[in-house]
């Protein structure tokens, strides 16, 4: 994997950091967003773990050794799960299945009532299960295509 620059030696403002990227030729289309930031991003809502589902048709296998190795659930390490709501009311996890499994395993959740932060995208009401699966798989692919392992 290529590095864009030398490792940072001090705390740096993001805009200053990106100036270095531009000098290296990293650039692209800069979009103009007309919505305010509050309306631009998906809101975070809290959904009970008993209401969250995983579709194995496009998800990775659950890494049980990761779940076992964790030994506990740390809410400070949780970022909102990416979830789609299907027309039938099902909440499908597209990113964050391991977080949900950690919570279900290591939290005294009172029969699944413990809630996790989620950003929910709603499928159109006319979507079939197959349409939903296709859209979720596409999002999963897009979402994970630029990720690197740490």
C-alpha positions in Angstrom: 0.0 0.0 0.0 1.4 3.4 -0.9 1.7 6.1 1.6 0.7 9.7 0.8 3.2 11.3 3.1 5.6 10.8 5.9 4.1 10.0 9.3 2.7 13.0 11.2 5.1 14.4 13.8 2.6 16.7 15.4 -1.1 17.4 15.8 -2.4 19.0 12.6 -5.6 20.7 11.4 -7.3 18.5 8.8 -7.3 21.3 6.1 -3.6 21.8 6.6 -3.0 18.0 6.3 -5.0 17.9 3.0 -2.8 20.7 1.6 0.0 18.2 1.5 -2.3 15.7 -0.3 -3.0 18.3 -3.0 0.7 19.0 -3.5 1.1 15.2 -4.1 -1.6 15.3 -6.8 -4.4 13.9 -4.8 -7.5 15.7 -5.9 -11.0 15.1 -7.2 -14.4 16.6 -7.7 -15.3 18.9 -4.9 -19.1 18.8 -4.5 -21.2 21.7 -3.3 -23.9 20.7 -0.9 -26.8 23.0 -0.6 -28.4 21.3 2.5 -27.3 22.3 6.0 -25.1 19.8 7.8 -28.0 18.8 10.1 -30.1 17.7 7.1 -27.2 16.2 5.1 -26.3 13.3 7.3 -28.4 10.4 8.5 -29.6 11.0 12.1 -28.6 8.6 14.8 -31.5 6.7 16.4 -31.4 3.9 19.0 -32.8 0.5 18.1 -33.1 -2.5 20.4 -30.8 -5.4 19.6 -33.8 -7.8 19.5 -35.0 -5.8 16.4 -31.7 -5.9 14.5 -31.2 -8.6 11.8 -28.3 -9.7 9.6 -28.7 -11.0 6.0 -26.0 -13.6 5.2 -26.5 -13.2 1.5 -24.1 -10.3 1.5 -22.5 -10.1 5.0 -19.2 -11.5 5.9 -19.1 -14.5 8.2 -19.3 -13.6 11.9 -15.8 -13.8 13.4 -16.5 -15.7 16.6 -12.8 -15.5 17.7 -13.2 -11.7 17.6 -16.3 -11.9 19.8 -14.6 -14.3 22.2 -11.4 -12.2 22.4 -13.3 -9.0 23.3 -14.5 -10.5 26.7 -16.7 -7.4 27.3 -18.7 -4.7 25.6 -17.2 -1.2 25.6 -19.8 1.5 24.6 -17.0 4.0 24.1 -15.8 2.0 21.1 -19.2 1.9 19.4 -19.9 3.9 16.3 -23.4 4.0 14.8 -24.4 0.9 12.9 -25.4 1.2 9.3 -28.9 -0.1 9.0 -31.6 -0.4 6.3 -35.3 -0.5 7.1 -37.2 -2.8 4.8 -40.8 -2.2 3.8 -41.9 -5.1 6.1 -40.3 -3.2 9.1 -37.2 -5.3 9.4 -34.0 -3.5 10.4 -31.1 -5.0 8.5 -27.5 -4.4 9.7 -25.3 -3.6 6.7 -22.3 -2.5 8.8 -21.8 -3.2 12.5 -22.9 -6.8 12.9 -19.9 -7.5 15.2 -20.8 -4.6 17.4 -24.4 -5.9 17.7 -23.1 -9.4 18.5 -20.7 -8.0 21.1 -23.7 -6.2 22.8 -25.9 -9.3 22.6 -23.1 -11.4 24.1 -21.7 -9.2 26.8 -24.5 -6.9 27.9 -27.2 -7.9 30.4 -29.8 -6.8 27.8 -33.1 -7.8 29.4 -34.3 -9.9 26.5 -32.9 -7.7 23.7 -34.1 -4.3 25.0 -30.6 -2.8 25.1 -30.4 -0.3 22.3 -27.6 0.5 19.9 -27.0 3.7 17.9 -27.9 3.3 14.3 -28.1 5.3 11.2 -31.1 4.1 9.2 -31.8 4.3 5.5 -35.3 3.5 4.5 -36.1 1.4 1.4 -38.9 2.6 -0.9 -42.2 1.1 0.1 -42.5 -0.7 -3.3 -39.2 -2.6 -2.9 -39.4 -6.4 -2.8 -37.1 -8.4 -0.4 -34.9 -9.1 -3.5 -34.7 -5.3 -4.3 -33.8 -4.6 -0.7 -31.1 -7.3 -0.7 -29.6 -6.0 -3.9 -29.6 -2.4 -2.6 -28.1 -3.4 0.7 -25.4 -5.6 -0.9 -24.5 -2.7 -3.2 -24.2 -0.3 -0.2 -22.1 -2.9 1.7 -19.8 -3.2 -1.3 -19.5 0.6 -1.7 -19.1 1.2 2.1 -16.3 -1.5 2.4 -14.5 -0.9 -0.9 -12.1 1.8 0.5 -11.5 0.3 3.9 -8.1 -0.9 5.0 -7.4 -3.3 7.8 -5.5 -1.7 10.7 
